[in-house]
Amino acid sequence: MHDRGIQLLRNKTIAIEHGKSRIWIAGIDDALVSAADLDQALRDIPAPETTVLLAHEPDVADYVARFPG
């Protein structure tokens, strides 16, 4: 994927900016193999900013809903 210019978001975040607006796209690795690290994925995002979280497993949403931020 890297050779094709596709950035993998394994416990990482990228910002997409347009003018003065910004949205964050965060991705966590596979939680079923204990590779997901939500703290690492979200640590650089300012609290009031809009964030979209990508995860492999829908059950992660229950945990993320309780995450401070």
mmCIF file as Biopython writes it, N, C-alpha, C and O atoms, coordinates in Angstrom:
data_model
#
loop_
_atom_site.group_PDB
_atom_site.id
_atom_site.type_symbol
_atom_site.label_atom_id
_atom_site.label_alt_id
_atom_site.label_comp_id
_atom_site.label_asym_id
_atom_site.label_entity_id
_atom_site.label_seq_id
_atom_site.pdbx_PDB_ins_code
_atom_site.Cartn_x
_atom_site.Cartn_y
_atom_site.Cartn_z
_atom_site.occupancy
_atom_site.B_iso_or_equiv
_atom_site.auth_seq_id
_atom_site.auth_asym_id
_atom_site.pdbx_PDB_model_num
ATOM 1   N N  . MET A ? 1  ? 0.810   -1.183  0.000  1.0 0.0 1  A 1 
ATOM 2   C CA . MET A ? 1  ? 0.000   0.000   0.000  1.0 0.0 1  A 1 
ATOM 3   C C  . MET A ? 1  ? 0.861   1.256   0.000  1.0 0.0 1  A 1 
ATOM 4   O O  . MET A ? 1  ? 0.550   2.239   -0.672 1.0 0.0 1  A 1 
ATOM 5   N N  . HIS A ? 2  ? 1.943   1.208   0.762  1.0 0.0 2  A 1 
ATOM 6   C CA . HIS A ? 2  ? 2.836   2.364   0.833  1.0 0.0 2  A 1 
ATOM 7   C C  . HIS A ? 2  ? 3.360   2.737   -0.551 1.0 0.0 2  A 1 
ATOM 8   O O  . HIS A ? 2  ? 3.464   3.919   -0.878 1.0 0.0 2  A 1 
ATOM 9   N N  . ASP A ? 3  ? 3.689   1.736   -1.363 1.0 0.0 3  A 1 
ATOM 10  C CA . ASP A ? 3  ? 4.185   1.987   -2.720 1.0 0.0 3  A 1 
ATOM 11  C C  . ASP A ? 3  ? 3.141   2.682   -3.587 1.0 0.0 3  A 1 
ATOM 12  O O  . ASP A ? 3  ? 3.490   3.347   -4.562 1.0 0.0 3  A 1 
ATOM 13  N N  . ARG A ? 4  ? 1.884   2.537   -3.247 1.0 0.0 4  A 1 
ATOM 14  C CA . ARG A ? 4  ? 0.788   3.160   -3.999 1.0 0.0 4  A 1 
ATOM 15  C C  . ARG A ? 4  ? 0.363   4.512   -3.414 1.0 0.0 4  A 1 
ATOM 16  O O  . ARG A ? 4  ? -0.595  5.130   -3.879 1.0 0.0 4  A 1 
ATOM 17  N N  . GLY A ? 5  ? 1.095   4.959   -2.383 1.0 0.0 5  A 1 
ATOM 18  C CA . GLY A ? 5  ? 0.788   6.248   -1.771 1.0 0.0 5  A 1 
ATOM 19  C C  . GLY A ? 5  ? -0.358  6.215   -0.775 1.0 0.0 5  A 1 
ATOM 20  O O  . GLY A ? 5  ? -0.926  7.254   -0.438 1.0 0.0 5  A 1 
ATOM 21  N N  . ILE A ? 6  ? -0.696  5.024   -0.305 1.0 0.0 6  A 1 
ATOM 22  C CA . ILE A ? 6  ? -1.774  4.875   0.669  1.0 0.0 6  A 1 
ATOM 23  C C  . ILE A ? 6  ? -1.159  4.811   2.060  1.0 0.0 6  A 1 
ATOM 24  O O  . ILE A ? 6  ? -0.326  3.951   2.344  1.0 0.0 6  A 1 
ATOM 25  N N  . GLN A ? 7  ? -1.579  5.727   2.918  1.0 0.0 7  A 1 
ATOM 26  C CA . GLN A ? 7  ? -1.048  5.769   4.278  1.0 0.0 7  A 1 
ATOM 27  C C  . GLN A ? 7  ? -1.906  4.899   5.189  1.0 0.0 7  A 1 
ATOM 28  O O  . GLN A ? 7  ? -3.116  5.106   5.291  1.0 0.0 7  A 1 
ATOM 29  N N  . LEU A ? 8  ? -1.290  3.937   5.843  1.0 0.0 8  A 1 
ATOM 30  C CA . LEU A ? 8  ? -1.991  3.092   6.808  1.0 0.0 8  A 1 
ATOM 31  C C  . LEU A ? 8  ? -2.076  3.826   8.137  1.0 0.0 8  A 1 
ATOM 32  O O  . LEU A ? 8  ? -1.099  4.421   8.592  1.0 0.0 8  A 1 
ATOM 33  N N  . LEU A ? 9  ? -3.227  3.781   8.741  1.0 0.0 9  A 1 
ATOM 34  C CA . LEU A ? 9  ? -3.425  4.442   10.030 1.0 0.0 9  A 1 
ATOM 35  C C  . LEU A ? 9  ? -3.497  3.391   11.126 1.0 0.0 9  A 1 
ATOM 36  O O  . LEU A ? 9  ? -4.562  3.122   11.680 1.0 0.0 9  A 1 
ATOM 37  N N  . ARG A ? 10 ? -2.364  2.813   11.423 1.0 0.0 10 A 1 
ATOM 38  C CA . ARG A ? 10 ? -2.270  1.844   12.517 1.0 0.0 10 A 1 
ATOM 39  C C  . ARG A ? 10 ? -1.883  2.596   13.779 1.0 0.0 10 A 1 
ATOM 40  O O  . ARG A ? 10 ? -0.707  2.858   14.029 1.0 0.0 10 A 1 
ATOM 41  N N  . ASN A ? 11 ? -2.892  2.937   14.568 1.0 0.0 11 A 1 
ATOM 42  C CA . ASN A ? 11 ? -2.695  3.725   15.786 1.0 0.0 11 A 1 
ATOM 43  C C  . ASN A ? 11 ? -2.077  5.077   15.457 1.0 0.0 11 A 1 
ATOM 44  O O  . ASN A ? 11 ? -1.204  5.570   16.171 1.0 0.0 11 A 1 
ATOM 45  N N  . LYS A ? 12 ? -2.545  5.663   14.366 1.0 0.0 12 A 1 
ATOM 46  C CA . LYS A ? 12 ? -2.043  6.958   13.902 1.0 0.0 12 A 1 
ATOM 47  C C  . LYS A ? 12 ? -3.198  7.859   13.513 1.0 0.0 12 A 1 
ATOM 48  O O  . LYS A ? 12 ? -4.346  7.428   13.403 1.0 0.0 12 A 1 
ATOM 49  N N  . THR A ? 13 ? -2.860  9.119   13.308 1.0 0.0 13 A 1 
ATOM 50  C CA . THR A ? 13 ? -3.841  10.135  12.956 1.0 0.0 13 A 1 
ATOM 51  C C  . THR A ? 13 ? -3.282  11.035  11.874 1.0 0.0 13 A 1 
ATOM 52  O O  . THR A ? 13 ? -2.085  11.321  11.839 1.0 0.0 13 A 1 
ATOM 53  N N  . ILE A ? 14 ? -4.169  11.481  10.986 1.0 0.0 14 A 1 
ATOM 54  C CA . ILE A ? 14 ? -3.792  12.513  10.018 1.0 0.0 14 A 1 
ATOM 55  C C  . ILE A ? 14 ? -4.846  13.610  10.067 1.0 0.0 14 A 1 
ATOM 56  O O  . ILE A ? 14 ? -6.008  13.356  10.386 1.0 0.0 14 A 1 
ATOM 57  N N  . ALA A ? 15 ? -4.435  14.814  9.750  1.0 0.0 15 A 1 
ATOM 58  C CA . ALA A ? 15 ? -5.366  15.943  9.674  1.0 0.0 15 A 1 
ATOM 59  C C  . ALA A ? 15 ? -5.623  16.250  8.210  1.0 0.0 15 A 1 
ATOM 60  O O  . ALA A ? 15 ? -4.710  16.235  7.384  1.0 0.0 15 A 1 
ATOM 61  N N  . ILE A ? 16 ? -6.868  16.527  7.909  1.0 0.0 16 A 1 
ATOM 62  C CA . ILE A ? 16 ? -7.248  16.970  6.572  1.0 0.0 16 A 1 
ATOM 63  C C  . ILE A ? 16 ? -7.736  18.402  6.735  1.0 0.0 16 A 1 
ATOM 64  O O  . ILE A ? 16 ? -8.681  18.671  7.476  1.0 0.0 16 A 1 
ATOM 65  N N  . GLU A ? 17 ? -7.074  19.320  6.029  1.0 0.0 17 A 1 
ATOM 66  C CA . GLU A ? 17 ? -7.389  20.731  6.180  1.0 0.0 17 A 1 
ATOM 67  C C  . GLU A ? 17 ? -7.907  21.317  4.875  1.0 0.0 17 A 1 
ATOM 68  O O  . GLU A ? 17 ? -7.457  20.967  3.784  1.0 0.0 17 A 1 
ATOM 69  N N  . HIS A ? 18 ? -8.866  22.219  5.027  1.0 0.0 18 A 1 
ATOM 70  C CA . HIS A ? 18 ? -9.419  22.946  3.888  1.0 0.0 18 A 1 
ATOM 71  C C  . HIS A ? 18 ? -9.696  24.363  4.374  1.0 0.0 18 A 1 
ATOM 72  O O  . HIS A ? 18 ? -10.613 24.585  5.166  1.0 0.0 18 A 1 
ATOM 73  N N  . GLY A ? 19 ? -8.916  25.307  3.906  1.0 0.0 19 A 1 
ATOM 74  C CA . GLY A ? 19 ? -9.049  26.670  4.413  1.0 0.0 19 A 1 
ATOM 75  C C  . GLY A ? 19 ? -8.724  26.715  5.890  1.0 0.0 19 A 1 
ATOM 76  O O  . GLY A ? 19 ? -7.644  26.297  6.306  1.0 0.0 19 A 1 
ATOM 77  N N  . LYS A ? 20 ? -9.655  27.221  6.686  1.0 0.0 20 A 1 
ATOM 78  C CA . LYS A ? 20 ? -9.456  27.286  8.140  1.0 0.0 20 A 1 
ATOM 79  C C  . LYS A ? 20 ? -10.094 26.104  8.868  1.0 0.0 20 A 1 
ATOM 80  O O  . LYS A ? 20 ? -10.058 26.029  10.096 1.0 0.0 20 A 1 
ATOM 81  N N  . SER A ? 21 ? -10.669 25.195  8.112  1.0 0.0 21 A 1 
ATOM 82  C CA . SER A ? 21 ? -11.323 24.029  8.709  1.0 0.0 21 A 1 
ATOM 83  C C  . SER A ? 21 ? -10.389 22.831  8.733  1.0 0.0 21 A 1 
ATOM 84  O O  . SER A ? 21 ? -9.513  22.686  7.881  1.0 0.0 21 A 1 
ATOM 85  N N  . ARG A ? 22 ? -10.592 21.984  9.720  1.0 0.0 22 A 1 
ATOM 86  C CA . ARG A ? 22 ? -9.753  20.789  9.847  1.0 0.0 22 A 1 
ATOM 87  C C  . ARG A ? 22 ? -10.572 19.662  10.459 1.0 0.0 22 A 1 
ATOM 88  O O  . ARG A ? 22 ? -11.395 19.875  11.349 1.0 0.0 22 A 1 
ATOM 89  N N  . ILE A ? 23 ? -10.324 18.462  9.959  1.0 0.0 23 A 1 
ATOM 90  C CA . ILE A ? 23 ? -10.923 17.250  10.511 1.0 0.0 23 A 1 
ATOM 91  C C  . ILE A ? 23 ? -9.799  16.225  10.659 1.0 0.0 23 A 1 
ATOM 92  O O  . ILE A ? 23 ? -8.886  16.166  9.836  1.0 0.0 23 A 1 
ATOM 93  N N  . TRP A ? 24 ? -9.877  15.440  11.693 1.0 0.0 24 A 1 
ATOM 94  C CA . TRP A ? 24 ? -8.856  14.427  11.959 1.0 0.0 24 A 1 
ATOM 95  C C  . TRP A ? 24 ? -9.407  13.048  11.616 1.0 0.0 24 A 1 
ATOM 96  O O  . TRP A ? 24 ? -10.555 12.728  11.924 1.0 0.0 24 A 1 
ATOM 97  N N  . ILE A ? 25 ? -8.577  12.244  10.976 1.0 0.0 25 A 1 
ATOM 98  C CA . ILE A ? 25 ? -8.911  10.849  10.690 1.0 0.0 25 A 1 
ATOM 99  C C  . ILE A ? 25 ? -7.932  10.003  11.498 1.0 0.0 25 A 1 
ATOM 100 O O  . ILE A ? 25 ? -6.722  10.059  11.280 1.0 0.0 25 A 1 
ATOM 101 N N  . ALA A ? 26 ? -8.461  9.227   12.420 1.0 0.0 26 A 1 
ATOM 102 C CA . ALA A ? 26 ? -7.625  8.377   13.267 1.0 0.0 26 A 1 
ATOM 103 C C  . ALA A ? 26 ? -7.964  6.920   12.978 1.0 0.0 26 A 1 
ATOM 104 O O  . ALA A ? 26 ? -9.121  6.575   12.740 1.0 0.0 26 A 1 
ATOM 105 N N  . GLY A ? 27 ? -6.958  6.087   13.000 1.0 0.0 27 A 1 
ATOM 106 C CA . GLY A ? 27 ? -7.175  4.665   12.786 1.0 0.0 27 A 1 
ATOM 107 C C  . GLY A ? 27 ? -6.482  3.857   13.862 1.0 0.0 27 A 1 
ATOM 108 O O  . GLY A ? 27 ? -5.355  4.160   14.255 1.0 0.0 27 A 1 
ATOM 109 N N  . ILE A ? 28 ? -7.160  2.833   14.334 1.0 0.0 28 A 1 
ATOM 110 C CA . ILE A ? 28 ? -6.514  1.938   15.296 1.0 0.0 28 A 1 
ATOM 111 C C  . ILE A ? 28 ? -6.329  0.575   14.654 1.0 0.0 28 A 1 
ATOM 112 O O  . ILE A ? 28 ? -7.095  0.161   13.784 1.0 0.0 28 A 1 
ATOM 113 N N  . ASP A ? 29 ? -5.307  -0.097  15.103 1.0 0.0 29 A 1 
ATOM 114 C CA . ASP A ? 29 ? -4.983  -1.427  14.583 1.0 0.0 29 A 1 
ATOM 115 C C  . ASP A ? 29 ? -6.004  -2.443  15.101 1.0 0.0 29 A 1 
ATOM 116 O O  . ASP A ? 29 ? -6.940  -2.086  15.817 1.0 0.0 29 A 1 
ATOM 117 N N  . ASP A ? 30 ? -5.821  -3.657  14.745 1.0 0.0 30 A 1 
ATOM 118 C CA . ASP A ? 30 ? -6.751  -4.739  15.055 1.0 0.0 30 A 1 
ATOM 119 C C  . ASP A ? 30 ? -6.823  -5.014  16.556 1.0 0.0 30 A 1 
ATOM 120 O O  . ASP A ? 30 ? -5.831  -5.421  17.161 1.0 0.0 30 A 1 
ATOM 121 N N  . ALA A ? 31 ? -7.980  -4.795  17.151 1.0 0.0 31 A 1 
ATOM 122 C CA . ALA A ? 31 ? -8.156  -5.023  18.588 1.0 0.0 31 A 1 
ATOM 123 C C  . ALA A ? 31 ? -8.181  -6.502  18.937 1.0 0.0 31 A 1 
ATOM 124 O O  . ALA A ? 31 ? -7.863  -6.870  20.067 1.0 0.0 31 A 1 
ATOM 125 N N  . LEU A ? 32 ? -8.545  -7.344  18.008 1.0 0.0 32 A 1 
ATOM 126 C CA . LEU A ? 32 ? -8.632  -8.776  18.294 1.0 0.0 32 A 1 
ATOM 127 C C  . LEU A ? 32 ? -7.267  -9.415  18.509 1.0 0.0 32 A 1 
ATOM 128 O O  . LEU A ? 32 ? -7.171  -10.478 19.123 1.0 0.0 32 A 1 
ATOM 129 N N  . VAL A ? 33 ? -6.222  -8.787  18.017 1.0 0.0 33 A 1 
ATOM 130 C CA . VAL A ? 33 ? -4.866  -9.305  18.252 1.0 0.0 33 A 1 
ATOM 131 C C  . VAL A ? 33 ? -4.110  -8.391  19.215 1.0 0.0 33 A 1 
ATOM 132 O O  . VAL A ? 33 ? -2.881  -8.417  19.284 1.0 0.0 33 A 1 
ATOM 133 N N  . SER A ? 34 ? -4.869  -7.584  19.956 1.0 0.0 34 A 1 
ATOM 134 C CA . SER A ? 34 ? -4.322  -6.678  20.975 1.0 0.0 34 A 1 
ATOM 135 C C  . SER A ? 34 ? -3.303  -5.696  20.419 1.0 0.0 34 A 1 
ATOM 136 O O  . SER A ? 34 ? -2.355  -5.328  21.113 1.0 0.0 34 A 1 
ATOM 137 N N  . ALA A ? 35 ? -3.486  -5.270  19.180 1.0 0.0 35 A 1 
ATOM 138 C CA . ALA A ? 35 ? -2.571  -4.298  18.585 1.0 0.0 35 A 1 
ATOM 139 C C  . ALA A ? 35 ? -3.159  -2.888  18.577 1.0 0.0 35 A 1 
ATOM 140 O O  . ALA A ? 35 ? -2.456  -1.936  18.239 1.0 0.0 35 A 1 
ATOM 141 N N  . ALA A ? 36 ? -4.422  -2.737  18.938 1.0 0.0 36 A 1 
ATOM 142 C CA . ALA A ? 36 ? -5.065  -1.420  18.948 1.0 0.0 36 A 1 
ATOM 143 C C  . ALA A ? 36 ? -4.564  -0.587  20.116 1.0 0.0 36 A 1 
ATOM 144 O O  . ALA A ? 36 ? -4.490  -1.070  21.246 1.0 0.0 36 A 1 
ATOM 145 N N  . ASP A ? 37 ? -4.221  0.667   19.840 1.0 0.0 37 A 1 
ATOM 146 C CA . ASP A ? 37 ? -3.757  1.577   20.886 1.0 0.0 37 A 1 
ATOM 147 C C  . ASP A ? 37 ? -4.465  2.918   20.691 1.0 0.0 37 A 1 
ATOM 148 O O  . ASP A ? 37 ? -3.963  3.802   19.997 1.0 0.0 37 A 1 
ATOM 149 N N  . LEU A ? 38 ? -5.627  3.054   21.309 1.0 0.0 38 A 1 
ATOM 150 C CA . LEU A ? 38 ? -6.436  4.243   21.160 1.0 0.0 38 A 1 
ATOM 151 C C  . LEU A ? 38 ? -5.733  5.485   21.691 1.0 0.0 38 A 1 
ATOM 152 O O  . LEU A ? 38 ? -5.818  6.550   21.079 1.0 0.0 38 A 1 
ATOM 153 N N  . ASP A ? 39 ? -5.038  5.366   22.822 1.0 0.0 39 A 1 
ATOM 154 C CA . ASP A ? 39 ? -4.302  6.498   23.378 1.0 0.0 39 A 1 
ATOM 155 C C  . ASP A ? 39 ? -3.289  7.035   22.368 1.0 0.0 39 A 1 
ATOM 156 O O  . ASP A ? 39 ? -3.200  8.245   22.158 1.0 0.0 39 A 1 
ATOM 157 N N  . GLN A ? 40 ? -2.546  6.158   21.759 1.0 0.0 40 A 1 
ATOM 158 C CA . GLN A ? 40 ? -1.540  6.566   20.784 1.0 0.0 40 A 1 
ATOM 159 C C  . GLN A ? 40 ? -2.196  7.214   19.562 1.0 0.0 40 A 1 
ATOM 160 O O  . GLN A ? 40 ? -1.700  8.214   19.044 1.0 0.0 40 A 1 
ATOM 161 N N  . ALA A ? 41 ? -3.293  6.650   19.113 1.0 0.0 41 A 1 
ATOM 162 C CA . ALA A ? 41 ? -3.957  7.164   17.918 1.0 0.0 41 A 1 
ATOM 163 C C  . ALA A ? 41 ? -4.534  8.560   18.130 1.0 0.0 41 A 1 
ATOM 164 O O  . ALA A ? 41 ? -4.556  9.362   17.197 1.0 0.0 41 A 1 
ATOM 165 N N  . LEU A ? 42 ? -4.995  8.860   19.326 1.0 0.0 42 A 1 
ATOM 166 C CA . LEU A ? 42 ? -5.689  10.130  19.580 1.0 0.0 42 A 1 
ATOM 167 C C  . LEU A ? 42 ? -4.861  11.180  20.307 1.0 0.0 42 A 1 
ATOM 168 O O  . LEU A ? 42 ? -5.346  12.296  20.493 1.0 0.0 42 A 1 
ATOM 169 N N  . ARG A ? 43 ? -3.666  10.886  20.717 1.0 0.0 43 A 1 
ATOM 170 C CA . ARG A ? 43 ? -2.926  11.787  21.601 1.0 0.0 43 A 1 
ATOM 171 C C  . ARG A ? 43 ? -2.593  13.150  21.008 1.0 0.0 43 A 1 
ATOM 172 O O  . ARG A ? 43 ? -2.468  14.111  21.767 1.0 0.0 43 A 1 
ATOM 173 N N  . ASP A ? 44 ? -2.445  13.284  19.709 1.0 0.0 44 A 1 
ATOM 174 C CA . ASP A ? 44 ? -2.052  14.566  19.114 1.0 0.0 44 A 1 
ATOM 175 C C  . ASP A ? 44 ? -3.231  15.412  18.650 1.0 0.0 44 A 1 
ATOM 176 O O  . ASP A ? 44 ? -3.033  16.478  18.066 1.0 0.0 44 A 1 
ATOM 177 N N  . ILE A ? 45 ? -4.449  14.955  18.902 1.0 0.0 45 A 1 
ATOM 178 C CA . ILE A ? 45 ? -5.632  15.683  18.441 1.0 0.0 45 A 1 
ATOM 179 C C  . ILE A ? 45 ? -6.093  16.652  19.534 1.0 0.0 45 A 1 
ATOM 180 O O  . ILE A ? 45 ? -6.360  16.235  20.661 1.0 0.0 45 A 1 
ATOM 181 N N  . PRO A ? 46 ? -6.186  17.952  19.198 1.0 0.0 46 A 1 
ATOM 182 C CA . PRO A ? 46 ? -6.704  18.912  20.182 1.0 0.0 46 A 1 
ATOM 183 C C  . PRO A ? 46 ? -8.147  18.556  20.549 1.0 0.0 46 A 1 
ATOM 184 O O  . PRO A ? 46 ? -8.928  18.150  19.689 1.0 0.0 46 A 1 
ATOM 185 N N  . ALA A ? 47 ? -8.492  18.709  21.816 1.0 0.0 47 A 1 
ATOM 186 C CA . ALA A ? 47 ? -9.795  18.276  22.342 1.0 0.0 47 A 1 
ATOM 187 C C  . ALA A ? 47 ? -11.014 18.786  21.575 1.0 0.0 47 A 1 
ATOM 188 O O  . ALA A ? 47 ? -11.935 18.002  21.349 1.0 0.0 47 A 1 
ATOM 189 N N  . PRO A ? 48 ? -11.074 20.045  21.165 1.0 0.0 48 A 1 
ATOM 190 C CA . PRO A ? 48 ? -12.322 20.482  20.519 1.0 0.0 48 A 1 
ATOM 191 C C  . PRO A ? 48 ? -12.439 20.121  19.041 1.0 0.0 48 A 1 
ATOM 192 O O  . PRO A ? 48 ? -13.425 20.489  18.402 1.0 0.0 48 A 1 
ATOM 193 N N  . GLU A ? 49 ? -11.478 19.423  18.491 1.0 0.0 49 A 1 
ATOM 194 C CA . GLU A ? 49 ? -11.456 19.148  17.050 1.0 0.0 49 A 1 
ATOM 195 C C  . GLU A ? 49 ? -12.317 17.932  16.686 1.0 0.0 49 A 1 
ATOM 196 O O  . GLU A ? 49 ? -12.454 16.991  17.468 1.0 0.0 49 A 1 
ATOM 197 N N  . THR A ? 50 ? -12.886 17.979  15.490 1.0 0.0 50 A 1 
ATOM 198 C CA . THR A ? 50 ? -13.705 16.890  14.978 1.0 0.0 50 A 1 
ATOM 199 C C  . THR A ? 50 ? -12.809 15.733  14.562 1.0 0.0 50 A 1 
ATOM 200 O O  . THR A ? 50 ? -11.798 15.933  13.889 1.0 0.0 50 A 1 
ATOM 201 N N  . THR A ? 51 ? -13.186 14.512  14.966 1.0 0.0 51 A 1 
ATOM 202 C CA . THR A ? 51 ? -12.378 13.335  14.685 1.0 0.0 51 A 1 
ATOM 203 C C  . THR A ? 51 ? -13.260 12.191  14.194 1.0 0.0 51 A 1 
ATOM 204 O O  . THR A ? 51 ? -14.343 11.944  14.724 1.0 0.0 51 A 1 
ATOM 205 N N  . VAL A ? 52 ? -12.770 11.506  13.174 1.0 0.0 52 A 1 
ATOM 206 C CA . VAL A ? 52 ? -13.405 10.282  12.684 1.0 0.0 52 A 1 
ATOM 207 C C  . VAL A ? 52 ? -12.453 9.144   13.026 1.0 0.0 52 A 1 
ATOM 208 O O  . VAL A ? 52 ? -11.282 9.180   12.649 1.0 0.0 52 A 1 
ATOM 209 N N  . LEU A ? 53 ? -12.942 8.143   13.731 1.0 0.0 53 A 1 
ATOM 210 C CA . LEU A ? 53 ? -12.114 7.009   14.127 1.0 0.0 53 A 1 
ATOM 211 C C  . LEU A ? 53 ? -12.458 5.795   13.273 1.0 0.0 53 A 1 
ATOM 212 O O  . LEU A ? 53 ? -13.622 5.415   13.149 1.0 0.0 53 A 1 
ATOM 213 N N  . LEU A ? 54 ? -11.431 5.197   12.691 1.0 0.0 54 A 1 
ATOM 214 C CA . LEU A ? 54 ? -11.585 3.982   11.900 1.0 0.0 54 A 1 
ATOM 215 C C  . LEU A ? 54 ? -11.107 2.799   12.728 1.0 0.0 54 A 1 
ATOM 216 O O  . LEU A ? 54 ? -10.014 2.824   13.293 1.0 0.0 54 A 1 
ATOM 217 N N  . ALA A ? 55 ? -11.937 1.762   12.793 1.0 0.0 55 A 1 
ATOM 218 C CA . ALA A ? 55 ? -11.583 0.568   13.565 1.0 0.0 55 A 1 
ATOM 219 C C  . ALA A ? 55 ? -12.071 -0.666  12.821 1.0 0.0 55 A 1 
ATOM 220 O O  . ALA A ? 55 ? -13.050 -0.608  12.078 1.0 0.0 55 A 1 
ATOM 221 N N  . HIS A ? 56 ? -11.383 -1.777  13.026 1.0 0.0 56 A 1 
ATOM 222 C CA . HIS A ? 56 ? -11.745 -3.028  12.369 1.0 0.0 56 A 1 
ATOM 223 C C  . HIS A ? 56 ? -12.987 -3.669  12.982 1.0 0.0 56 A 1 
ATOM 224 O O  . HIS A ? 56 ? -13.783 -4.289  12.276 1.0 0.0 56 A 1 
ATOM 225 N N  . GLU A ? 57 ? -13.150 -3.519  14.287 1.0 0.0 57 A 1 
ATOM 226 C CA . GLU A ? 57 ? -14.222 -4.202  15.003 1.0 0.0 57 A 1 
ATOM 227 C C  . GLU A ? 57 ? -15.267 -3.203  15.505 1.0 0.0 57 A 1 
ATOM 228 O O  . GLU A ? 57 ? -14.904 -2.217  16.146 1.0 0.0 57 A 1 
ATOM 229 N N  . PRO A ? 58 ? -16.545 -3.431  15.232 1.0 0.0 58 A 1 
ATOM 230 C CA . PRO A ? 58 ? -17.582 -2.501  15.691 1.0 0.0 58 A 1 
ATOM 231 C C  . PRO A ? 58 ? -17.711 -2.434  17.210 1.0 0.0 58 A 1 
ATOM 232 O O  . PRO A ? 58 ? -18.180 -1.426  17.738 1.0 0.0 58 A 1 
ATOM 233 N N  . ASP A ? 59 ? -17.310 -3.472  17.918 1.0 0.0 59 A 1 
ATOM 234 C CA . ASP A ? 59 ? -17.409 -3.462  19.383 1.0 0.0 59 A 1 
ATOM 235 C C  . ASP A ? 59 ? -16.506 -2.409  20.014 1.0 0.0 59 A 1 
ATOM 236 O O  . ASP A ? 59 ? -16.721 -2.023  21.163 1.0 0.0 59 A 1 
ATOM 237 N N  . VAL A ? 60 ? -15.521 -1.947  19.296 1.0 0.0 60 A 1 
ATOM 238 C CA . VAL A ? 60 ? -14.627 -0.907  19.812 1.0 0.0 60 A 1 
ATOM 239 C C  . VAL A ? 60 ? -15.412 0.368   20.104 1.0 0.0 60 A 1 
ATOM 240 O O  . VAL A ? 60 ? -15.012 1.146   20.969 1.0 0.0 60 A 1 
ATOM 241 N N  . ALA A ? 61 ? -16.517 0.596   19.401 1.0 0.0 61 A 1 
ATOM 242 C CA . ALA A ? 61 ? -17.329 1.804   19.598 1.0 0.0 61 A 1 
ATOM 243 C C  . ALA A ? 61 ? -17.821 1.913   21.042 1.0 0.0 61 A 1 
ATOM 244 O O  . ALA A ? 61 ? -17.893 3.019   21.576 1.0 0.0 61 A 1 
ATOM 245 N N  . ASP A ? 62 ? -18.156 0.806   21.678 1.0 0.0 62 A 1 
ATOM 246 C CA . ASP A ? 62 ? -18.604 0.837   23.073 1.0 0.0 62 A 1 
ATOM 247 C C  . ASP A ? 62 ? -17.514 1.381   23.984 1.0 0.0 62 A 1 
ATOM 248 O O  . ASP A ? 62 ? -17.798 2.150   24.903 1.0 0.0 62 A 1 
ATOM 249 N N  . TYR A ? 63 ? -16.269 0.986   23.735 1.0 0.0 63 A 1 
ATOM 250 C CA . TYR A ? 63 ? -15.149 1.472   24.539 1.0 0.0 63 A 1 
ATOM 251 C C  . TYR A ? 63 ? -14.855 2.934   24.223 1.0 0.0 63 A 1 
ATOM 252 O O  . TYR A ? 63 ? -14.656 3.735   25.136 1.0 0.0 63 A 1 
ATOM 253 N N  . VAL A ? 64 ? -14.826 3.283   22.964 1.0 0.0 64 A 1 
ATOM 254 C CA . VAL A ? 64 ? -14.480 4.642   22.527 1.0 0.0 64 A 1 
ATOM 255 C C  . VAL A ? 64 ? -15.507 5.650   23.051 1.0 0.0 64 A 1 
ATOM 256 O O  . VAL A ? 64 ? -15.146 6.787   23.356 1.0 0.0 64 A 1 
ATOM 257 N N  . ALA A ? 65 ? -16.760 5.259   23.158 1.0 0.0 65 A 1 
ATOM 258 C CA . ALA A ? 65 ? -17.799 6.165   23.654 1.0 0.0 65 A 1 
ATOM 259 C C  . ALA A ? 65 ? -17.511 6.634   25.061 1.0 0.0 65 A 1 
ATOM 260 O O  . ALA A ? 65 ? -17.985 7.702   25.450 1.0 0.0 65 A 1 
ATOM 261 N N  . ARG A ? 66 ? -16.753 5.881   25.844 1.0 0.0 66 A 1 
ATOM 262 C CA . ARG A ? 66 ? -16.399 6.247   27.208 1.0 0.0 66 A 1 
ATOM 263 C C  . ARG A ? 66 ? -15.044 6.949   27.286 1.0 0.0 66 A 1 
ATOM 264 O O  . ARG A ? 66 ? -14.616 7.360   28.365 1.0 0.0 66 A 1 
ATOM 265 N N  . PHE A ? 67 ? -14.370 7.087   26.144 1.0 0.0 67 A 1 
ATOM 266 C CA . PHE A ? 67 ? -13.030 7.669   26.110 1.0 0.0 67 A 1 
ATOM 267 C C  . PHE A ? 67 ? -13.124 9.184   26.328 1.0 0.0 67 A 1 
ATOM 268 O O  . PHE A ? 67 ? -13.949 9.844   25.698 1.0 0.0 67 A 1 
ATOM 269 N N  . PRO A ? 68 ? -12.289 9.739   27.212 1.0 0.0 68 A 1 
ATOM 270 C CA . PRO A ? 68 ? -12.334 11.196  27.428 1.0 0.0 68 A 1 
ATOM 271 C C  . PRO A ? 68 ? -11.898 11.959  26.174 1.0 0.0 68 A 1 
ATOM 272 O O  . PRO A ? 68 ? -11.036 11.505  25.421 1.0 0.0 68 A 1 
ATOM 273 N N  . GLY A ? 69 ? -12.497 13.100  25.971 1.0 0.0 69 A 1 
ATOM 274 C CA . GLY A ? 69 ? -12.073 13.900  24.824 1.0 0.0 69 A 1 
ATOM 275 C C  . GLY A ? 69 ? -13.054 14.792  24.341 1.0 0.0 69 A 1 
ATOM 276 O O  . GLY A ? 69 ? -12.809 15.517  23.377 1.0 0.0 69 A 1 
#
